[in-house]
Amino acid sequence: MLNVISSWSAGKDSCLACYKAMKQGYNVEYLLNFISKEHKRCCFHGIESELIQMQSELIGVPLVQKEVSPDMQKYEEEFKGAVIELKNNGIKGMVFGDIYLEEHKEWIERVCNDLKIKPLEPLWNISPEKLLEKFISLGFKAIAVSCKADVFGKDFVGRFVDNNLLDEIKAKNICPCGENGEFHTFVIDGPLFKKRIEITKTQSVLKQGFWKYWFLDIQDWCVKEKEYINLV
């Protein structure tokens, strides 16, 4: 059994990739997550580090969290440094949640080749629509936590990722998984989780950078027992 780490963004794609890798027999030893040095939150998703730590505890896989720079060259150095530390613990591969962006895959393959580890892409070349349908049907629960303001309105953040949301995304003629950065999610429950995260207080925040994004600032949350439907 190959010992691997899973690239962890806290969102649906990294979660589904990790789940599929486990089902394929890989031993996921760590979740590797990167947060912004400036904001101390997960890059693009805007999730606080404490919430991502809670995901790790509920899944039962240790989280390794590292701060990274926005500069791509520095990011690559920091990325490699984090993986080298874990590689010294017997790690032989790394799981990623890419779907179809060739430039991402090429970067990953080059960097993993430099690090002498095996890149694993369980979601690669699968239809984004089918992936989101599978994510939902497996019982994973996620909410939208950021989105491009020129694509979605303020009310999009905080929505549950379900079939109704999938229909709305498809109607906009964009990638159902938001592979081009149209939106990002935060997973709160599913087959990997022992308990679920319940979000109890939020605020929508508009931020202007290279792109204008709506972010969901999660201000309060708690852990609850999983909900089961009685089919009898």
N, C-alpha and C positions, 0 to 999 in steps of 0.2 A: 504494500500500500504506500503510495507516494505522499509524503508530508508536504503540504502546500500552505501558502497564505492566500487570503482572498482580499482583493482590492475592495474597500468598503466606503461607499459614499453616503450610506444611510438610506438610499433610495431603492426603488423597485428593481432596476436592472442589476445592480450589484448583488442585491438580495437573491434574486432568482438565479443568477449565475452561481452564487455560492451554494444554493440549494441543489441545483443540478449537478454541480461538481461532487457534492457529498453523495448524491444518488448514484453517480458514476463510480464511486468507490474511493475517491480521494479523501485524505485525512486533512481537514482544514484545521491547522494548529492555531492560526491567528487571523484576526481581521485587521487589516492595515488601513488606517484612515488619516487623511491629511486635512489640516485646518489652516486658515489664513493666519500668518504672523501678525497682521494688522488688526483683524477683527476677532480672532480666536474662535471663529466659527467655521463650519465645513464649507469649503469653497463651492460656490454656485448654489448650494442648497440653503445656506444661511442657518444651519442647525447648530445650536450650542453643543460644546463638547460633552457636557454632562448628559444630554439626551442620547448621544451616540454611545456613551459608556453604558447607559441603561439598556440600550438595544443589545449590546454585547453580553451583559449579565443575564438578560432574559433568554438569549440564544444559547449561552453556555460556552462561548468561544472567546478567549481573551482578546482584548482590543489593544492594539499598539497605535498610538496617536502621535503624529509628528507635525510640527509647524513648517509651512513652506512659503516661499516667496512667489510673487506674481510673475517675476522674470523667468522665462522658460528655461534659460540655461542654468540658472540657480536651482530652479525646480528639479531639473533632471539630476543635478548633483545631490540634492537633498533626498530625492526619491531613491537613488541608488544607495545612498548611505543608510537609509532606513531598511532597505531590503538586505543589504550586506550584514547588518546586525542580526537579522532574523535567519539569514542563510547559515550563519555560524551555529545556529541551534538545530541544524539538520534539515532545513527547508530546501526542497528540490524544484518547486514550481510555484506559480502564482496565477490566480484566477482573476479574470477581468470580465466586465459586463458589456463589452462592445457588441454592436449588432451588424453594422454595415459600413462604417466610415473607414475607408482604406488608410487614410493618413494616421488615424489612431492606431490601427493594427500594425502598420509599418513601424511606428515609434515604439510600440510595445515589443515587437519582435526584435528590433535592434537593441533596445535597452536590456531585454532579457538575455539576448545573446551575449552582450557585454558582461552580464552578471552570471552567466553560465547556469541559468535556471530555465525551466520549461514554461512557456506561456500557454495558458489554458483559456479558451474562448468558448464556453458552453452555449452562448446565444448566437454565435456568429452565423450570418446568412439565413437566419430564421425570420420569417415575416414578422415585422413589428406588431401588426394587428394580432397575429396568432400568439405572440409572446405575451401581450397584455391580456388577451383572453385567458391564456393559461395561468398567468399570475392571479387573476381574479378567481378562476375556477378551482385553483388549488387551495383557496381560502386565505390568501394573503390580503392584508388590509393596509392601505396607504392613503395619505392625503397629499394634495398638491401644496407645496411650500414655497415655490417661486415660479414666475412665468414672465415672459417678455410682454411688456405693457402695450406694444403695438400689435400683439396677437390676441391677448386675453385681457379681460377687464379685472378690476379689483376683486370681484366676487369669486374669481376662479381659485385663488389660493384659499385653502381650508376645505375644498371639496374632496370628498372621498373618491378614490379611484375605483370606479365601478363601470358597468356596461353602459349606463346613461352618459357618463363622462366620455367613454370611448366613442360613442355615437357623435357627441358634440365635437370631439377632436377630429374625427374623420370628416365631419361636415365642413370643417375649416380647411380641409385638404392639406393637413400637415402630418408629419410622422406620428403615429399613435403612441410611440414611446418617447417622443420629444428628443430624438437622437441628435438633432441639430441645436439643442439648447433652448427649445421653445418653452419647456417647463421642466421642473424637477419635483421629486416626491420624497416623502419620509414614511418608512414602513413602521407600522405600529402593532402589527399582529400577523400571525400566519403559522404554517407548519413548523417553522424553526423555533418559534417562541414558546416558552413555558407559561408566560402570562402575557397580558396585553398592556399597551400604553394607552391611557385615555387622556386626550388633550382637553383641558377645562377652561383655558383663557388664552386668547390670541389677539393680535392686532395686525392689520395689513399695513405694510410700509412700502412707499414708493422710493426707489433708489435710482439715481442717475449715474451711470458710468459710461463705458463704451456703448452699452445698451441700457435702455430704461427697463427696470424689472420691478414687479410687485413681489414682495417677500412676506411670508407669514412669520411674524415674531411670536413664537410660542412662549407665553409668559407663565403658564402654570399647567401642571400635568400630574398624573398619578398612575400607579400600577394597579391593575385590576385582574381578577381571575378571568380566565378565558370563558367566552360565552359559547354554550353548546345548544344546538337545536334538537329538541326531543322529537324524533321521527315516529315514535310509537303512537 
